[in-house]
């Protein structure tokens, strides 16, 4: 069968000069000049750019998509078979009702439902399948008001993260004809159900403002409640669990600031404490006292302080849980008589429960080598019950209600795997790789028992390593499809995340960013040295900032990889950080550096930016995925990267770009459509290592 000819993007002169350095960017033309319009109206994309993206899609389909369609369908059915399609969440009580979401067999989106608190017939408040229609449907959740009569729900219909808020009367089932258009997706009811606080974007797609929409009035009349002047700060709105305060937060990746509005009285927001560079804090409230999680005063791994609501400035902050090096406080929840905090200690999560009446504490943890742990409390403040969710790479998710007064732990739900799953068939290990500077990098490994450790097994190595986000060691219904075919599935907990505390994050950002890349390479080399796999048998996978990682390790060590999966990859780092009109650029400067103002930052980013560092060398097979309406990693980043790779690389290893022309950062919106994308990626991984086909076969 004749091979298709890969599309070659035109090269056009374009230069930019910063810090007396001029760089050429011949694929700059792929960045649509009207990108803001394209985010909301994909049809507005320039015809020549569209033609190139569609040519790449056609090439992918001809060379790989159609050839592996049977394999993709097989994997898709396997993964879907592990989903209980008619699945229900767990009811969350709130006053006279209990709210829940349910999935129906064969349906892509949830139903939002409620029953009387003590049980009885169910009322469907919202059927997202009906509302979705045939196109993209990004559901931003639903929130009932305090009277329980009205339901506000929000959806994005382009993948661009512009959300329209609709108000539904739960007694009649009818939606109000008024729609709060083009919001940023963060919203909350006021106390008497007469109005909704919501966030909106500026012209560059940054959530910068809070308005108040009074039901029954024109949106153009909505007053501004709060407006952020710094383009590097994003704004959100919510409320305390106690229901007493509306909270407005302004933040970038390292600095935050909170404002309070009395939920009963309304009025202008009141500042908690003014922002200080690299100081973060978030708040909850109980009985007139704020409980604040913060890294103030050098508390690198965070501490908890209290302050009176009436005088909450930092000079009145009093330590409640002092900072303890190496014990990272991740989250804080306050209910009537208890405070819950989620911590990470020695790489593993744990929940610490503090009785606020007696100051006694109890730790909730588990004994596996690697696991994931979460906590929540639903809608109610006056409760002694919290919800605990636990899973591990071998163990499906289990959800418990824990009564803090009685000590009773009730299993509410265990994730069902309809096609069958025996945890005893698999093993999870936590192993460590030695980084070039001696740091020990944790790696979570999942494999089927009996898998040989003689280097013959292929491996998929996943990494992210940015923004302090830690990768949980949780159960994946998808990974089993690779593991059952003999793969080692590994997650590298590299620097840039916070798996080993805030220090782990700080050592993987800005001037230390290359540690992220060398940690990942060290993880691969450790897997090879310990016999888990062999050089050239590893498929690397990462998305978004993890896609930057993929681009960097492809440039640095192309010989290690059998293939690279780069999902919505942030690969054009230098040009993006030089473009302050893009939505995320100013907020990202604290993470990567500001190459506009700093020649040092410019040089450093240029030295590792994947697009800049593409060279004439033999790259492994690469599969890049993009979303046309993605406001986070714009479509032109992977498009430019692939175009440059095509024109520069040596050898004939496959290079594919697939752009979802109707979706954004998260890919397809429906739960089954997302599984199809996963199946496509896994088919690529299997071909890359020569299992169930290869790139040379037709």
Steps between C-alpha positions, in 0.01 A plus 500: 500500500644839399602725786334839514721803466519702825389861474775759511406837642613805308795694640451875516737767623428621851751634750482637851772679693531498879807586707699566180431147378305439182328167449329368192160332524398380152181336627371803688226533236317202654401727789164645394497878538133475605560223755262659754217472248599144405470394866128573488437449128726225360360570152682835502839327465705617200446265206870434439563408863194276499621331184834417661343360818255294298783372278679379811179335621458330161859380505458358851183321397654355184826388661384395843135563588336277241769231520457461876124555513432139603760516777364834618148358509619196695674715762205739515261212570734362766517831684129565460436150632666602825250784547173442678301700247185541708705629790385726778692731724439515873221726627613811684244626752412866525205599717184321386661341191788282390664592169675260267615439142435187297626359173266299278610208287614618158484868595797738495397752764352495852154551638477739796239359739368530853281314743349584834771471767344187646448338161205469265446568131778667303458828314718564195604864521720506189572250224827610344457252212190687387669836541821393322350425160752382241786745550759570766358532852731605780292477817614734778270354764173601659433682825168515682403806698434506875124481451545183288264637237751618241788326329774694320695298248773594254635360174764575238395400148825565312781367721623856551399516871245777452203385709136606476312483832134397490253510791241221527186501716502155659125514567407547135814366330509813283814702432489875532522671160785713631847352462814639660726487194873441456599459863828354624319209665531593868170601660302487824149593620446785742322429826139577407511345149443832332838522329811313386862608540705395196840552342566629151797515264689798372570537127792257530298220662615562858246480785548845648167624631204406722155631417164453671205408282157565650246255364258673264733782397709559190856363519640826365385664824686257727714700746871430535572361847873446459750563221862390482743741335801269484477278187711241680225428753190289437180551698254246643191515720352252749366481853606364837350168608347683797291691242582830669739652246545536127872466425678669209852380436764649273807290430785405276703181549691626804303788648141535619263749658147455641204732546184437703138605448249444780257259334203634695569871465676515165692817433854559374769236555734538797869412471640226726864596447676663207702281267870452558721346231519120534267492801196278456197466723149360481226520757208333671282632783345375826333702776651832401849358461685454172706184454778578257737262318809702412872490424555832680812560708709241319251215552616328181274196547217717635350546843153582634427823681185663636384861493182680606267572208457858622875564499660246268824677405822300522615667822209320668582154362564245774659163434265206554696229315862615480714439194676165494768454235418203276133484598316675218149625585300465179144582601291620792131453585325636808165368625306567818730332753789370291777607268623263230828538321640296215876463525778329308770343714789297357329506160169354619172677582331491838204671665539661843181564698511761776221530757470876544341455844787299647791569258559123473604358163468168318673388180321304227740312271551172314777240471554456125828612341314750283142622511271798446286661770236772489253664736181704471201602712224585254274798559449505876704674768306368800610140467738252659539293184764530232548299183823314430598363158783250462654312210834366379628394159382144577191582708186664357365803681319458831298775665420508872304726730686550827303620804741695718279477810450123495809392306281299263638449149229403249588371151265688267630392164762280343587563139359217293689363202227320304741311277684375808809601693698301754744725692702192592603464134696825518773655705583859588847607605660829597859509375752783481723642229817692578501839327828650372526714815433203730133566577281190530210518255197283593353285224171313539502175303204279410536164328327169466644232723724271299627778276870423438764740630759411240466815291259342252187678625399830340417792727286811495655774713272791587615837631375854566723698737361854517294747706548294817245245376563153638409190302278271711570128526139413418311228316471542123247305297703585190851397605390138544469469121873556468599305811300196388699507175827478689577868556659644811295812583710755687441853630808712571439739791752751371593841633256774413230306684468497879522128570787563742389839630517857376877471461436237230294756311751783542779278366304444179401851395658817363878475525469135604264390223741263331493279813154393383644367176808333648287341776280341233801373306644361826170318563523339156861398557409349839225291341758373251766432765258306720383283212146634482556587135775581250633796307277568201208314663357797693208710379503841673169678562411846626249776435486880523803598715578127489504543123784749543675218685438271202650751258803557722582131555452434128768760427730392784489120477319384187677163523317398819149495364298261288247779456372825647138593572467878534145608584422872455874558550631834627803493269530857368593632843722793403264654245201453728676661797595790270136555397328685783166506316449126547268393785753320717822689431508759783381247763767257378798734541552401866515136388742529207643852516429818304712503183364842401662675797784264582780407260596222741148353487502535122823305467395231745161433337654504154753239613231239570184609311418194286408698187821704515719196561382278214813383317597281207505169682305175488194538720286210622140462378296795629124546527380852591139586578352852497167675551402784268317701767748428781563827691771344718734341247404665174466272197793667320754379758482131402437601136818708482699233685393224264562724197855572617565136585386393152737743333796435729516146635692219337385141455155376411338446842128585489390849602128566544291802596130464569303817574153470645325768296210524745660479845738673737754412768319200644439332166162348418224589746301176525623220726503242219658736247784558746551124521538490122785749524664283767460192278663691214799589720535143624490366144791733426688370807443138399619566145803685633623188682393258226204346681178449302645665192784736425551823312640315204193282454197574288 
